[in-house]
Amino acid sequence: MSVTTVNPVLRVAPAPPAEAAAYFRASLAFHTDVSDVAAATAADGSPGFTLVDCRSTESWDQGHVPGAVHLPTAHVAGQAGRLLDPAVPVVTYCWGPACDGATRAALALAELGYHVKEMRGGFEYWVREGFAYETRQGTRHPAADPLTVPVDADDCGC
C-alpha cells in the first residue's frame, strides 16, 4: 500500500467552480482595489462613490488620497450623517492590508444603512503604486514601487 502525500495547497480541495464563482463575485461586492479607485477618481465627472479615509487626524495630515473625506472610524456613528450622502456608495480605506480600521468603518457604515466597499491595500498601496497624495504641506508625487507596478512592460513576466 502506498501512502500519497498531499501538499499544503491541495490538503483542502478547491471549491467546485460554481461555489468559487459565487465566493469571488461576493468578494468583489465587498472590496475594490487601489488601481480601480484611482481610475474612477481620475475620470471626468463623479466616480459614483465617496472615498472615506478612516484614519486618525495625524495620519490624515501625514498623507491622504485627494478628494477623500476624513471620517475616523471612531466617529462614523456620530458624523456619517453629516458628511455622507446615504444615496451614494462609500469606499473606506485605512493604512494598509494589516489595518482593520477600514473594515470596522465599513461595518459601522453598513449598519447605518450605507452601501459600502473597502479599498484593499489602503493608503500604503496608494502610495506604493505611485499615485499622488495630499499632505498638510501640499501634494506629493511618489515614485511607483516596482514590486507593485511593473516599471517596464517587458519585465512584468506577462
VOFISE-771626 format. One record per atom (N, C-alpha, C, O): atom name; residue number from 0; y, x, z. Coordinates in nm, 3 decimals, m for minus. Layout:
SITE  nugu  lotor    north     east       up
SITE    CA    NUM        Y        X        Z
...
# end
This chain:
SITE  nugu  lotor    north     east       up
SITE     N      0   m0.117    0.085    0.000
SITE    CA      0    0.000    0.000    0.000
SITE     C      0    0.124    0.090    0.000
SITE     O      0    0.137    0.178    0.084
SITE     N      1    0.212    0.067   m0.093
SITE    CA      1    0.333    0.148   m0.098
SITE     C      1    0.447    0.073   m0.029
SITE     O      1    0.457   m0.049   m0.034
SITE     N      2    0.531    0.151    0.034
SITE    CA      2    0.648    0.096    0.102
SITE     C      2    0.770    0.120    0.013
SITE     O      2    0.797    0.234   m0.027
SITE     N      3    0.840    0.014   m0.018
SITE    CA      3    0.960    0.026   m0.101
SITE     C      3    1.082    0.033   m0.011
SITE     O      3    1.101   m0.052    0.076
SITE     N      4    1.164    0.133   m0.034
SITE    CA      4    1.287    0.147    0.042
SITE     C      4    1.399    0.081   m0.036
SITE     O      4    1.420    0.111   m0.154
SITE     N      5    1.470   m0.008    0.028
SITE    CA      5    1.583   m0.076   m0.035
SITE     C      5    1.711   m0.007    0.010
SITE     O      5    1.731    0.017    0.130
SITE     N      6    1.796    0.024   m0.085
SITE    CA      6    1.921    0.092   m0.048
SITE     C      6    2.014   m0.004    0.025
SITE     O      6    1.996   m0.125    0.018
SITE     N      7    2.114    0.050    0.096
SITE    CA      7    2.203   m0.035    0.176
SITE     C      7    2.280   m0.140    0.094
SITE     O      7    2.313   m0.246    0.147
SITE     N      8    2.308   m0.112   m0.031
SITE    CA      8    2.381   m0.208   m0.114
SITE     C      8    2.298   m0.333   m0.139
SITE     O      8    2.350   m0.444   m0.138
SITE     N      9    2.169   m0.314   m0.162
SITE    CA      9    2.084   m0.427   m0.200
SITE     C      9    1.996   m0.477   m0.087
SITE     O      9    1.909   m0.562   m0.107
SITE     N     10    2.020   m0.425    0.034
SITE    CA     10    1.944   m0.473    0.150
SITE     C     10    1.960   m0.624    0.165
SITE     O     10    1.864   m0.695    0.195
SITE     N     11    2.081   m0.673    0.143
SITE    CA     11    2.107   m0.817    0.133
SITE     C     11    2.131   m0.843   m0.015
SITE     O     11    2.223   m0.786   m0.074
SITE     N     12    2.051   m0.927   m0.074
SITE    CA     12    2.059   m0.953   m0.218
SITE     C     12    2.193   m1.015   m0.256
SITE     O     12    2.253   m1.088   m0.177
SITE     N     13    2.240   m0.986   m0.377
SITE    CA     13    2.362   m1.051   m0.424
SITE     C     13    2.345   m1.203   m0.427
SITE     O     13    2.234   m1.254   m0.445
SITE     N     14    2.454   m1.272   m0.410
SITE    CA     14    2.452   m1.419   m0.415
SITE     C     14    2.420   m1.464   m0.557
SITE     O     14    2.446   m1.392   m0.653
SITE     N     15    2.364   m1.583   m0.569
SITE    CA     15    2.343   m1.639   m0.703
SITE     C     15    2.478   m1.651   m0.775
SITE     O     15    2.580   m1.671   m0.710
SITE     N     16    2.479   m1.638   m0.907
SITE    CA     16    2.605   m1.638   m0.982
SITE     C     16    2.697   m1.756   m0.952
SITE     O     16    2.818   m1.737   m0.941
SITE     N     17    2.646   m1.875   m0.939
SITE    CA     17    2.733   m1.991   m0.912
SITE     C     17    2.799   m1.979   m0.776
SITE     O     17    2.917   m2.011   m0.761
SITE     N     18    2.724   m1.932   m0.677
SITE    CA     18    2.782   m1.913   m0.543
SITE     C     18    2.885   m1.801   m0.545
SITE     O     18    2.990   m1.812   m0.482
SITE     N     19    2.856   m1.694   m0.618
SITE    CA     19    2.951   m1.583   m0.629
SITE     C     19    3.080   m1.630   m0.697
SITE     O     19    3.190   m1.595   m0.653
SITE     N     20    3.067   m1.708   m0.803
SITE    CA     20    3.186   m1.759   m0.872
SITE     C     20    3.270   m1.846   m0.779
SITE     O     20    3.393   m1.835   m0.780
SITE     N     21    3.206   m1.930   m0.700
SITE    CA     21    3.279   m2.016   m0.607
SITE     C     21    3.351   m1.932   m0.502
SITE     O     21    3.467   m1.960   m0.469
SITE     N     22    3.284   m1.831   m0.451
SITE    CA     22    3.345   m1.743   m0.350
SITE     C     22    3.467   m1.672   m0.408
SITE     O     22    3.574   m1.672   m0.346
SITE     N     23    3.452   m1.610   m0.524
SITE    CA     23    3.563   m1.533   m0.581
SITE     C     23    3.678   m1.623   m0.625
SITE     O     23    3.794   m1.584   m0.616
SITE     N     24    3.647   m1.744   m0.672
SITE    CA     24    3.752   m1.841   m0.706
SITE     C     24    3.830   m1.877   m0.579
SITE     O     24    3.953   m1.881   m0.580
SITE     N     25    3.758   m1.901   m0.472
SITE    CA     25    3.824   m1.933   m0.344
SITE     C     25    3.907   m1.816   m0.295
SITE     O     25    4.018   m1.836   m0.245
SITE     N     26    3.855   m1.695   m0.309
SITE    CA     26    3.930   m1.577   m0.266
SITE     C     26    4.065   m1.569   m0.337
SITE     O     26    4.166   m1.537   m0.274
SITE     N     27    4.066   m1.597   m0.466
SITE    CA     27    4.191   m1.592   m0.542
SITE     C     27    4.286   m1.704   m0.503
SITE     O     27    4.407   m1.693   m0.527
SITE     N     28    4.237   m1.810   m0.443
SITE    CA     28    4.323   m1.917   m0.394
SITE     C     28    4.396   m1.875   m0.266
SITE     O     28    4.500   m1.932   m0.232
SITE     N     29    4.343   m1.774   m0.197
SITE    CA     29    4.400   m1.729   m0.070
SITE     C     29    4.476   m1.597   m0.081
SITE     O     29    4.559   m1.567    0.005
SITE     N     30    4.448   m1.519   m0.184
SITE    CA     30    4.506   m1.384   m0.196
SITE     C     30    4.566   m1.360   m0.333
SITE     O     30    4.527   m1.422   m0.433
SITE     N     31    4.661   m1.269   m0.335
SITE    CA     31    4.716   m1.216   m0.459
SITE     C     31    4.734   m1.067   m0.437
SITE     O     31    4.716   m1.018   m0.325
SITE     N     32    4.769   m0.994   m0.541
SITE    CA     32    4.788   m0.851   m0.521
SITE     C     32    4.931   m0.809   m0.554
SITE     O     32    5.009   m0.885   m0.610
SITE     N     33    4.961   m0.686   m0.518
SITE    CA     33    5.095   m0.631   m0.533
SITE     C     33    5.141   m0.634   m0.678
SITE     O     33    5.254   m0.674   m0.705
SITE     N     34    5.056   m0.594   m0.770
SITE    CA     34    5.096   m0.591   m0.911
SITE     C     34    5.131   m0.729   m0.964
SITE     O     34    5.226   m0.745   m1.041
SITE     N     35    5.054   m0.830   m0.925
SITE    CA     35    5.084   m0.966   m0.972
SITE     C     35    5.214   m1.018   m0.912
SITE     O     35    5.291   m1.086   m0.980
SITE     N     36    5.240   m0.986   m0.785
SITE    CA     36    5.367   m1.026   m0.723
SITE     C     36    5.482   m0.955   m0.793
SITE     O     36    5.585   m1.018   m0.821
SITE     N     37    5.467   m0.826   m0.820
SITE    CA     37    5.573   m0.751   m0.889
SITE     C     37    5.600   m0.810   m1.027
SITE     O     37    5.716   m0.826   m1.065
SITE     N     38    5.496   m0.842   m1.102
SITE    CA     38    5.514   m0.900   m1.236
SITE     C     38    5.583   m1.036   m1.227
SITE     O     38    5.672   m1.065   m1.307
SITE     N     39    5.544   m1.118   m1.131
SITE    CA     39    5.603   m1.251   m1.117
SITE     C     39    5.749   m1.243   m1.076
SITE     O     39    5.831   m1.321   m1.125
SITE     N     40    5.783   m1.151   m0.987
SITE    CA     40    5.922   m1.142   m0.942
SITE     C     40    6.011   m1.072   m1.045
SITE     O     40    6.133   m1.089   m1.042
SITE     N     41    5.952   m0.994   m1.135
SITE    CA     41    6.031   m0.925   m1.238
SITE     C     41    6.059   m1.014   m1.358
SITE     O     41    6.150   m0.987   m1.435
SITE     N     42    5.982   m1.121   m1.374
SITE    CA     42    6.000   m1.211   m1.488
SITE     C     42    6.130   m1.289   m1.473
SITE     O     42    6.182   m1.306   m1.362
SITE     N     43    6.182   m1.336   m1.586
SITE    CA     43    6.303   m1.417   m1.583
SITE     C     43    6.277   m1.547   m1.508
SITE     O     43    6.169   m1.606   m1.521
SITE     N     44    6.374   m1.592   m1.432
SITE    CA     44    6.360   m1.717   m1.359
SITE     C     44    6.289   m1.699   m1.226
SITE     O     44    6.261   m1.587   m1.184
SITE     N     45    6.261   m1.809   m1.163
SITE    CA     45    6.196   m1.808   m1.032
SITE     C     45    6.048   m1.777   m1.048
SITE     O     45    5.985   m1.822   m1.143
SITE     N     46    5.992   m1.698   m0.955
SITE    CA     46    5.849   m1.670   m0.963
SITE     C     46    5.763   m1.790   m0.924
SITE     O     46    5.642   m1.790   m0.947
SITE     N     47    5.825   m1.892   m0.865
SITE    CA     47    5.749   m2.011   m0.826
SITE     C     47    5.694   m2.003   m0.686
SITE     O     47    5.617   m2.090   m0.645
SITE     N     48    5.731   m1.900   m0.610
SITE    CA     48    5.689   m1.884   m0.471
SITE     C     48    5.798   m1.809   m0.396
SITE     O     48    5.885   m1.746   m0.455
SITE     N     49    5.791   m1.818   m0.263
SITE    CA     49    5.880   m1.742   m0.177
SITE     C     49    5.798   m1.631   m0.114
SITE     O     49    5.693   m1.657   m0.054
SITE     N     50    5.844   m1.508   m0.127
SITE    CA     50    5.777   m1.393   m0.068
SITE     C     50    5.830   m1.373    0.073
SITE     O     50    5.951   m1.364    0.093
SITE     N     51    5.741   m1.364    0.171
SITE    CA     51    5.780   m1.353    0.311
SITE     C     51    5.728   m1.223    0.371
SITE     O     51    5.608   m1.198    0.373
SITE     N     52    5.820   m1.142    0.420
SITE    CA     52    5.788   m1.020    0.494
SITE     C     52    5.781   m1.060    0.640
SITE     O     52    5.881   m1.101    0.698
SITE     N     53    5.664   m1.049    0.700
SITE    CA     53    5.644   m1.098    0.837
SITE     C     53    5.642   m0.985    0.940
SITE     O     53    5.590   m1.003    1.050
SITE     N     54    5.698   m0.870    0.905
SITE    CA     54    5.702   m0.757    0.998
SITE     C     54    5.825   m0.763    1.088
SITE     O     54    5.908   m0.853    1.076
SITE     N     55    5.835   m0.668    1.178
SITE    CA     55    5.947   m0.661    1.273
SITE     C     55    6.078   m0.629    1.199
SITE     O     55    6.077   m0.589    1.083
SITE     N     56    6.190   m0.647    1.270
SITE    CA     56    6.320   m0.613    1.214
SITE     C     56    6.329   m0.465    1.183
SITE     O     56    6.385   m0.426    1.081
SITE     N     57    6.274   m0.382    1.271
SITE    CA     57    6.277   m0.236    1.248
SITE     C     57    6.200   m0.201    1.120
SITE     O     57    6.244   m0.116    1.043
SITE     N     58    6.087   m0.265    1.100
SITE    CA     58    6.008   m0.240    0.979
SITE     C     58    6.081   m0.289    0.855
SITE     O     58    6.085   m0.220    0.753
SITE     N     59    6.139   m0.408    0.864
SITE    CA     59    6.217   m0.465    0.754
SITE     C     59    6.330   m0.370    0.715
SITE     O     59    6.351   m0.344    0.596
SITE     N     60    6.403   m0.318    0.815
SITE    CA     60    6.513   m0.227    0.787
SITE     C     60    6.466   m0.097    0.723
SITE     O     60    6.538   m0.038    0.642
SITE     N     61    6.347   m0.054    0.758
SITE    CA     61    6.290    0.069    0.702
SITE     C     61    6.259    0.051    0.553
SITE     O     61    6.267    0.147    0.476
SITE     N     62    6.223   m0.069    0.513
SITE    CA     62    6.197   m0.097    0.373
SITE     C     62    6.128   m0.230    0.356
SITE     O     62    6.041   m0.267    0.434
SITE     N     63    6.167   m0.303    0.251
SITE    CA     63    6.107   m0.434    0.221
SITE     C     63    6.117   m0.461    0.071
SITE     O     63    6.196   m0.400    0.000
SITE     N     64    6.036   m0.554    0.026
SITE    CA     64    6.033   m0.592   m0.115
SITE     C     64    6.162   m0.667   m0.149
SITE     O     64    6.200   m0.759   m0.076
SITE     N     65    6.230   m0.629   m0.257
SITE    CA     65    6.351   m0.700   m0.296
SITE     C     65    6.325   m0.850   m0.315
SITE     O     65    6.226   m0.890   m0.376
SITE     N     66    6.415   m0.931   m0.262
SITE    CA     66    6.403   m1.075   m0.275
SITE     C     66    6.318   m1.142   m0.170
SITE     O     66    6.311   m1.265   m0.165
SITE     N     67    6.251   m1.063   m0.085
SITE    CA     67    6.167   m1.122    0.020
SITE     C     67    6.255   m1.185    0.128
SITE     O     67    6.370   m1.146    0.148
SITE     N     68    6.199   m1.282    0.196
SITE    CA     68    6.261   m1.345    0.312
SITE     C     68    6.201   m1.279    0.435
SITE     O     68    6.080   m1.261    0.443
SITE     N     69    6.286   m1.244    0.531
SITE    CA     69    6.234   m1.183    0.654
SITE     C     69    6.205   m1.291    0.756
SITE     O     69    6.295   m1.361    0.804
SITE     N     70    6.077   m1.305    0.790
SITE    CA     70    6.032   m1.403    0.889
SITE     C     70    5.917   m1.342    0.968
SITE     O     70    5.801   m1.357    0.930
SITE     N     71    5.948   m1.272    1.078
SITE    CA     71    5.843   m1.211    1.158
SITE     C     71    5.739   m1.314    1.203
SITE     O     71    5.772   m1.429    1.234
SITE     N     72    5.615   m1.272    1.206
SITE    CA     72    5.504   m1.361    1.240
SITE     C     72    5.530   m1.440    1.367
SITE     O     72    5.503   m1.560    1.372
SITE     N     73    5.582   m1.375    1.469
SITE    CA     73    5.606   m1.442    1.597
SITE     C     73    5.710   m1.554    1.587
SITE     O     73    5.717   m1.638    1.677
SITE     N     74    5.790   m1.556    1.481
SITE    CA     74    5.897   m1.655    1.467
SITE     C     74    5.866   m1.763    1.362
SITE     O     74    5.950   m1.849    1.336
SITE     N     75    5.746   m1.760    1.304
SITE    CA     75    5.713   m1.855    1.198
SITE     C     75    5.729   m1.999    1.246
SITE     O     75    5.796   m2.079    1.180
SITE     N     76    5.670   m2.032    1.358
SITE    CA     76    5.674   m2.171    1.406
SITE     C     76    5.817   m2.221    1.426
SITE     O     76    5.848   m2.335    1.393
SITE     N     77    5.904   m2.137    1.479
SITE    CA     77    6.040   m2.179    1.510
SITE     C     77    6.138   m2.171    1.395
SITE     O     77    6.240   m2.241    1.396
SITE     N     78    6.112   m2.086    1.294
SITE    CA     78    6.212   m2.063    1.190
SITE     C     78    6.169   m2.100    1.049
SITE     O     78    6.254   m2.106    0.960
SITE     N     79    6.041   m2.125    1.025
SITE    CA     79    5.995   m2.155    0.889
SITE     C     79    6.068   m2.274    0.829
SITE     O     79    6.107   m2.270    0.713
SITE     N     80    6.086   m2.379    0.907
SITE    CA     80    6.151   m2.499    0.857
SITE     C     80    6.294   m2.475    0.813
SITE     O     80    6.344   m2.545    0.725
SITE     N     81    6.361   m2.377    0.873
SITE    CA     81    6.499   m2.344    0.838
SITE     C     81    6.506   m2.249    0.718
SITE     O     81    6.603   m2.254    0.642
SITE     N     82    6.405   m2.163    0.701
SITE    CA     82    6.409   m2.059    0.599
SITE     C     82    6.330   m2.090    0.472
SITE     O     82    6.359   m2.033    0.366
SITE     N     83    6.232   m2.179    0.480
SITE    CA     83    6.140   m2.200    0.368
SITE     C     83    6.139   m2.345    0.323
SITE     O     83    6.147   m2.437    0.405
SITE     N     84    6.128   m2.364    0.194
SITE    CA     84    6.114   m2.497    0.136
SITE     C     84    5.966   m2.532    0.136
SITE     O     84    5.886   m2.461    0.074
SITE     N     85    5.926   m2.639    0.203
SITE    CA     85    5.783   m2.673    0.210
SITE     C     85    5.722   m2.708    0.074
SITE     O     85    5.599   m2.711    0.062
SITE     N     86    5.804   m2.735   m0.026
SITE    CA     86    5.753   m2.768   m0.159
SITE     C     86    5.723   m2.642   m0.242
SITE     O     86    5.665   m2.652   m0.350
SITE     N     87    5.764   m2.526   m0.193
SITE    CA     87    5.746   m2.401   m0.267
SITE     C     87    5.638   m2.317   m0.200
SITE     O     87    5.646   m2.291   m0.080
SITE     N     88    5.536   m2.275   m0.275
SITE    CA     88    5.432   m2.190   m0.216
SITE     C     88    5.491   m2.062   m0.157
SITE     O     88    5.595   m2.013   m0.200
SITE     N     89    5.421   m2.010   m0.057
SITE    CA     89    5.465   m1.890    0.014
SITE     C     89    5.360   m1.781   m0.004
SITE     O     89    5.240   m1.808   m0.004
SITE     N     90    5.407   m1.656   m0.019
SITE    CA     90    5.319   m1.539   m0.021
SITE     C     90    5.365   m1.449    0.092
SITE     O     90    5.481   m1.408    0.097
SITE     N     91    5.275   m1.418    0.185
SITE    CA     91    5.308   m1.335    0.300
SITE     C     91    5.263   m1.191    0.278
SITE     O     91    5.166   m1.164    0.207
SITE     N     92    5.335   m1.098    0.342
SITE    CA     92    5.288   m0.959    0.345
SITE     C     92    5.333   m0.892    0.474
SITE     O     92    5.430   m0.932    0.537
SITE     N     93    5.258   m0.788    0.511
SITE    CA     93    5.293   m0.704    0.626
SITE     C     93    5.283   m0.559    0.582
SITE     O     93    5.310   m0.529    0.466
SITE     N     94    5.245   m0.467    0.672
SITE    CA     94    5.242   m0.324    0.638
SITE     C     94    5.142   m0.290    0.531
SITE     O     94    5.177   m0.227    0.431
SITE     N     95    5.016   m0.330    0.550
SITE    CA     95    4.914   m0.288    0.454
SITE     C     95    4.780   m0.347    0.488
SITE     O     95    4.770   m0.440    0.569
SITE     N     96    4.676   m0.294    0.426
SITE    CA     96    4.542   m0.350    0.442
SITE     C     96    4.491   m0.352    0.585
SITE     O     96    4.406   m0.435    0.619
SITE     N     97    4.539   m0.263    0.669
SITE    CA     97    4.490   m0.257    0.807
SITE     C     97    4.572   m0.343    0.902
SITE     O     97    4.549   m0.339    1.023
SITE     N     98    4.666   m0.420    0.850
SITE    CA     98    4.754   m0.503    0.933
SITE     C     98    4.719   m0.650    0.915
SITE     O     98    4.707   m0.698    0.802
SITE     N     99    4.703   m0.722    1.026
SITE    CA     99    4.672   m0.865    1.021
SITE     C     99    4.795   m0.955    1.032
SITE     O     99    4.782   m1.077    1.036
SITE     N    100    4.913   m0.897    1.036
SITE    CA    100    5.034   m0.977    1.050
SITE     C    100    5.051   m1.081    0.940
SITE     O    100    5.089   m1.195    0.968
SITE     N    101    5.024   m1.042    0.816
SITE    CA    101    5.038   m1.137    0.705
SITE     C    101    4.934   m1.248    0.714
SITE     O    101    4.961   m1.362    0.677
SITE     N    102    4.815   m1.214    0.763
SITE    CA    102    4.711   m1.316    0.780
SITE     C    102    4.752   m1.414    0.889
SITE     O    102    4.736   m1.535    0.873
SITE     N    103    4.804   m1.362    1.000
SITE    CA    103    4.850   m1.450    1.109
SITE     C    103    4.965   m1.539    1.063
SITE     O    103    4.969   m1.658    1.095
SITE     N    104    5.058   m1.481    0.989
SITE    CA    104    5.172   m1.559    0.939
SITE     C    104    5.124   m1.665    0.840
SITE     O    104    5.171   m1.779    0.842
SITE     N    105    5.030   m1.629    0.753
SITE    CA    105    4.975   m1.726    0.657
SITE     C    105    4.906   m1.841    0.729
SITE     O    105    4.919   m1.957    0.690
SITE     N    106    4.832   m1.808    0.834
SITE    CA    106    4.765   m1.913    0.912
SITE     C    106    4.869   m2.005    0.975
SITE     O    106    4.856   m2.127    0.968
SITE     N    107    4.971   m1.948    1.037
SITE    CA    107    5.074   m2.029    1.101
SITE     C    107    5.146   m2.118    0.999
SITE     O    107    5.174   m2.234    1.028
SITE     N    108    5.174   m2.064    0.882
SITE    CA    108    5.240   m2.142    0.778
SITE     C    108    5.149   m2.254    0.725
SITE     O    108    5.194   m2.366    0.704
SITE     N    109    5.022   m2.222    0.705
SITE    CA    109    4.928   m2.324    0.660
SITE     C    109    4.917   m2.437    0.762
SITE     O    109    4.909   m2.554    0.726
SITE     N    110    4.916   m2.401    0.890
SITE    CA    110    4.909   m2.503    0.996
SITE     C    110    5.035   m2.588    1.000
SITE     O    110    5.033   m2.700    1.052
SITE     N    111    5.146   m2.535    0.947
SITE    CA    111    5.271   m2.612    0.938
SITE     C    111    5.278   m2.694    0.809
SITE     O    111    5.374   m2.768    0.787
SITE     N    112    5.178   m2.680    0.724
SITE    CA    112    5.173   m2.759    0.601
SITE     C    112    5.216   m2.687    0.475
SITE     O    112    5.227   m2.750    0.370
SITE     N    113    5.242   m2.557    0.481
SITE    CA    113    5.282   m2.481    0.363
SITE     C    113    5.160   m2.439    0.281
SITE     O    113    5.053   m2.414    0.335
SITE     N    114    5.179   m2.433    0.149
SITE    CA    114    5.079   m2.373    0.061
SITE     C    114    5.105   m2.223    0.067
SITE     O    114    5.218   m2.179    0.041
SITE     N    115    5.003   m2.144    0.099
SITE    CA    115    5.029   m2.003    0.126
SITE     C    115    4.917   m1.914    0.074
SITE     O    115    4.799   m1.951    0.074
SITE     N    116    4.957   m1.795    0.030
SITE    CA    116    4.866   m1.687   m0.007
SITE     C    116    4.911   m1.561    0.065
SITE     O    116    5.024   m1.552    0.113
SITE     N    117    4.821   m1.466    0.073
SITE    CA    117    4.852   m1.336    0.133
SITE     C    117    4.851   m1.230    0.023
SITE     O    117    4.762   m1.228   m0.061
SITE     N    118    4.952   m1.142    0.025
SITE    CA    118    4.958   m1.031   m0.070
SITE     C    118    4.876   m0.916   m0.016
SITE     O    118    4.915   m0.851    0.081
SITE     N    119    4.762   m0.890   m0.079
SITE    CA    119    4.676   m0.780   m0.038
SITE     C    119    4.745   m0.647   m0.063
SITE     O    119    4.812   m0.629   m0.165
SITE     N    120    4.729   m0.557    0.029
SITE    CA    120    4.790   m0.425    0.015
SITE     C    120    4.921   m0.412    0.088
SITE     O    120    4.958   m0.303    0.131
SITE     N    121    4.993   m0.524    0.103
SITE    CA    121    5.117   m0.525    0.179
SITE     C    121    5.222   m0.429    0.127
SITE     O    121    5.218   m0.385    0.013
SITE     N    122    5.317   m0.399    0.215
SITE    CA    122    5.428   m0.311    0.178
SITE     C    122    5.378   m0.172    0.141
SITE     O    122    5.434   m0.107    0.052
SITE     N    123    5.273   m0.126    0.209
SITE    CA    123    5.219    0.007    0.179
SITE     C    123    5.185    0.021    0.031
SITE     O    123    5.224    0.119   m0.033
SITE     N    124    5.112   m0.077   m0.023
SITE    CA    124    5.072   m0.066   m0.163
SITE     C    124    5.186   m0.098   m0.258
SITE     O    124    5.186   m0.052   m0.372
SITE     N    125    5.283   m0.176   m0.214
SITE    CA    125    5.403   m0.198   m0.295
SITE     C    125    5.468   m0.062   m0.324
SITE     O    125    5.503   m0.032   m0.438
SITE     N    126    5.484    0.017   m0.219
SITE    CA    126    5.545    0.149   m0.233
SITE     C    126    5.451    0.244   m0.309
SITE     O    126    5.496    0.315   m0.398
SITE     N    127    5.324    0.245   m0.274
SITE    CA    127    5.228    0.335   m0.338
SITE     C    127    5.218    0.309   m0.488
SITE     O    127    5.193    0.402   m0.565
SITE     N    128    5.236    0.184   m0.530
SITE    CA    128    5.229    0.154   m0.673
SITE     C    128    5.360    0.183   m0.745
SITE     O    128    5.371    0.162   m0.866
SITE     N    129    5.461    0.231   m0.671
SITE    CA    129    5.585    0.277   m0.733
SITE     C    129    5.690    0.171   m0.757
SITE     O    129    5.781    0.193   m0.836
SITE     N    130    5.679    0.057   m0.691
SITE    CA    130    5.778   m0.048   m0.709
SITE     C    130    5.899   m0.022   m0.618
SITE     O    130    5.884    0.026   m0.506
SITE     N    131    6.017   m0.054   m0.669
SITE    CA    131    6.141   m0.034   m0.592
SITE     C    131    6.138   m0.119   m0.465
SITE     O    131    6.081   m0.228   m0.463
SITE     N    132    6.202   m0.067   m0.361
SITE    CA    132    6.215   m0.142   m0.237
SITE     C    132    6.353   m0.119   m0.178
SITE     O    132    6.421   m0.021   m0.212
SITE     N    133    6.393   m0.210   m0.090
SITE    CA    133    6.525   m0.203   m0.029
SITE     C    133    6.517   m0.157    0.115
SITE     O    133    6.422   m0.189    0.187
SITE     N    134    6.618   m0.080    0.155
SITE    CA    134    6.632   m0.037    0.294
SITE     C    134    6.775   m0.069    0.338
SITE     O    134    6.855   m0.119    0.260
SITE     N    135    6.806   m0.039    0.464
SITE    CA    135    6.944   m0.058    0.509
SITE     C    135    7.039    0.033    0.434
SITE     O    135    7.158    0.004    0.422
SITE     N    136    6.987    0.146    0.383
SITE    CA    136    7.071    0.242    0.311
SITE     C    136    7.079    0.215    0.160
SITE     O    136    7.156    0.281    0.091
SITE     N    137    7.001    0.120    0.109
SITE    CA    137    7.005    0.090   m0.033
SITE     C    137    6.866    0.083   m0.094
SITE     O    137    6.766    0.082   m0.022
SITE     N    138    6.861    0.078   m0.226
SITE    CA    138    6.735    0.063   m0.298
SITE     C    138    6.672    0.200   m0.320
SITE     O    138    6.740    0.296   m0.354
SITE     N    139    6.541    0.206   m0.301
SITE    CA    139    6.463    0.328   m0.324
SITE     C    139    6.368    0.303   m0.441
SITE     O    139    6.320    0.192   m0.461
SITE     N    140    6.342    0.409   m0.517
SITE    CA    140    6.251    0.402   m0.631
SITE     C    140    6.144    0.510   m0.613
SITE     O    140    6.162    0.622   m0.661
SITE     N    141    6.036    0.477   m0.546
SITE    CA    141    5.934    0.579   m0.519
SITE     C    141    5.851    0.611   m0.644
SITE     O    141    5.839    0.530   m0.736
SITE     N    142    5.796    0.731   m0.645
SITE    CA    142    5.701    0.766   m0.750
SITE     C    142    5.568    0.698   m0.718
SITE     O    142    5.532    0.683   m0.601
SITE     N    143    5.498    0.657   m0.820
SITE    CA    143    5.368    0.592   m0.800
SITE     C    143    5.265    0.694   m0.752
SITE     O    143    5.264    0.809   m0.797
SITE     N    144    5.181    0.650   m0.662
SITE    CA    144    5.070    0.731   m0.614
SITE     C    144    4.963    0.728   m0.724
SITE     O    144    4.917    0.620   m0.760
SITE     N    145    4.923    0.844   m0.778
SITE    CA    145    4.825    0.844   m0.886
SITE     C    145    4.688    0.787   m0.847
SITE     O    145    4.606    0.759   m0.934
SITE     N    146    4.664    0.770   m0.718
SITE    CA    146    4.538    0.709   m0.675
SITE     C    146    4.542    0.557   m0.688
SITE     O    146    4.437    0.492   m0.686
SITE     N    147    4.661    0.499   m0.701
SITE    CA    147    4.671    0.354   m0.714
SITE     C    147    4.715    0.310   m0.854
SITE     O    147    4.686    0.197   m0.895
SITE     N    148    4.783    0.398   m0.926
SITE    CA    148    4.832    0.365   m1.060
SITE     C    148    4.802    0.485   m1.151
SITE     O    148    4.847    0.596   m1.123
SITE     N    149    4.727    0.464   m1.258
SITE    CA    149    4.700    0.576   m1.347
SITE     C    149    4.830    0.634   m1.402
SITE     O    149    4.915    0.561   m1.451
SITE     N    150    4.843    0.765   m1.393
SITE    CA    150    4.963    0.832   m1.443
SITE     C    150    4.957    0.840   m1.595
SITE     O    150    5.058    0.824   m1.663
SITE     N    151    4.838    0.865   m1.647
SITE    CA    151    4.819    0.877   m1.792
SITE     C    151    4.699    0.790   m1.830
SITE     O    151    4.590    0.806   m1.774
SITE     N    152    4.718    0.700   m1.925
SITE    CA    152    4.610    0.609   m1.964
SITE     C    152    4.483    0.683   m2.004
SITE     O    152    4.373    0.631   m1.986
SITE     N    153    4.497    0.805   m2.058
SITE    CA    153    4.379    0.882   m2.098
SITE     C    153    4.301    0.930   m1.977
SITE     O    153    4.183    0.964   m1.990
SITE     N    154    4.365    0.934   m1.860
SITE    CA    154    4.298    0.985   m1.739
SITE     C    154    4.242    0.876   m1.650
SITE     O    154    4.186    0.907   m1.544
SITE     N    155    4.253    0.751   m1.689
SITE    CA    155    4.214    0.643   m1.598
SITE     C    155    4.063    0.621   m1.593
SITE     O    155    4.016    0.546   m1.507
SITE     N    156    3.987    0.682   m1.680
SITE    CA    156    3.843    0.664   m1.679
SITE     C    156    3.799    0.532   m1.739
SITE     O    156    3.685    0.490   m1.721
SITE     N    157    3.889    0.468   m1.811
SITE    CA    157    3.856    0.337   m1.871
SITE     C    157    3.771    0.353   m1.995
SITE     O    157    3.734    0.254   m2.058
# end
